[in-house]
Amino acid sequence: MKRVIQFATGNVGKHALPLIIERPGLELVGLHAHGPDKVGRDAADICGRSEPTGVIATKDIDALVALGADCVVYTSQAEMRPQQAIEEICRFLRAGTNVVGTSMVWLVAPQHADAWIREPLAAACAEGGTSLYINGVDPGYSGDSLVYTALTLAGRATGITVSEICDYGSYDDAEFTGVSFGFGTTPDHTPIMFAPGVLSSLWGGQVRSLADVLGVTLDEVRESHESWVTPEPIDCTMMSVAPGHVAAVRFAVEGIRDGQPVITMEHVNRLTPITAPDWPYPPDGRLGVHRVVVHGNPGVEINTRLGLDGVDHNDGGVISTAARAVNAIDAVCAAPSGLLSVKDLPAAHADRVMW
């Protein structure tokens, strides 16, 4: 039985929490929340379950560290406050508690993370004899597990394209995703995602990591982006967008060899299907897809669709992101100390998903 703390109850954490409560072999022993509307409430109440757990949400990190849990599922938004998040994670690692997480996405490929991120966390792992694993859907699964699977079917690869093509209209996250992507802004505004170097910092690590796996030497990693402006009002769950404002974005991070892109990680994200009609759409009328195409011999394409049987595709995305962390708990607790990537875990690390 693994004793687990859930850290944060936002878009991803609210889905990780019931997975921990329900999963055989996991025991929820602590819950971190920040908002006054959640602190002091039972974990079951926060995630909509009827049977109380006896675990009460707190913002007292010292009390959570003192629990001596086996693992923390860290889903607190970290990219906008990295130094604070690093310190929070380090406190658990130093105290002997492993951490799996979905934020701090620079660490999806930890060997390529900047030293100011990597070094304090690696030192905390060494001090506590613990491990840290960060992953999700994208960055994460689509750029590692899905690509590795596709490559096992290739006789020779001449190019790889990893794509997220997704309608974000039903995603209720204007505060972070909307702001970061620049949705609803005028086209002369530069959102944080498109500031020079940001795209490469977030996806470039996976591009370089994949090049390492393939034994390919890249000349450079290049980023590009563009926005689409709506000519008519758009109203969706994410936000309302006035005419003349951004309602779709497209960007890519490319690994270049001999002047040509050989590894590309790209996004096409729109608010409702009417936007950016000339850009790619998911197949079969779906609203979201994570796709890998391996060009070469024989050529391979794998499409992943999250959310079936009436589950909204954006809800499917955050549930799968939460599952990506929860499903790794046992493997991470058993792994050697240090910063882990998906290559350091067993290929099948989804124990007890069916019960």
Secondary structure as UniProt FT lines:
FT   STRAND          2..7
FT   TURN            11..12
FT   HELIX           13..22
FT   TURN            24..25
FT   STRAND          26..32
FT   TURN            36..40
FT   HELIX           43..46
FT   TURN            47..48
FT   HELIX           61..65
FT   TURN            66..67
FT   STRAND          71..74
FT   TURN            79..80
FT   HELIX           82..94
FT   TURN            95..96
FT   STRAND          98..101
FT   HELIX           105..108
FT   HELIX           110..112
FT   HELIX           115..128
FT   STRAND          131..134
FT   TURN            138..139
FT   HELIX           141..143
FT   HELIX           145..151
FT   TURN            152..153
FT   STRAND          156..167
FT   TURN            169..170
FT   HELIX           174..178
FT   HELIX           179..181
FT   TURN            182..184
FT   TURN            187..188
FT   HELIX           192..194
FT   TURN            196..197
FT   HELIX           198..214
FT   STRAND          220..229
FT   STRAND          234..235
FT   STRAND          240..241
FT   TURN            243..244
FT   STRAND          246..257
FT   TURN            258..259
FT   STRAND          260..270
FT   TURN            273..274
FT   TURN            277..278
FT   HELIX           283..285
FT   STRAND          288..297
FT   STRAND          300..304
FT   TURN            309..310
FT   HELIX           313..326
FT   TURN            327..328
FT   HELIX           329..334
FT   STRAND          338..340
FT   HELIX           342..344
FT   TURN            351..352
//
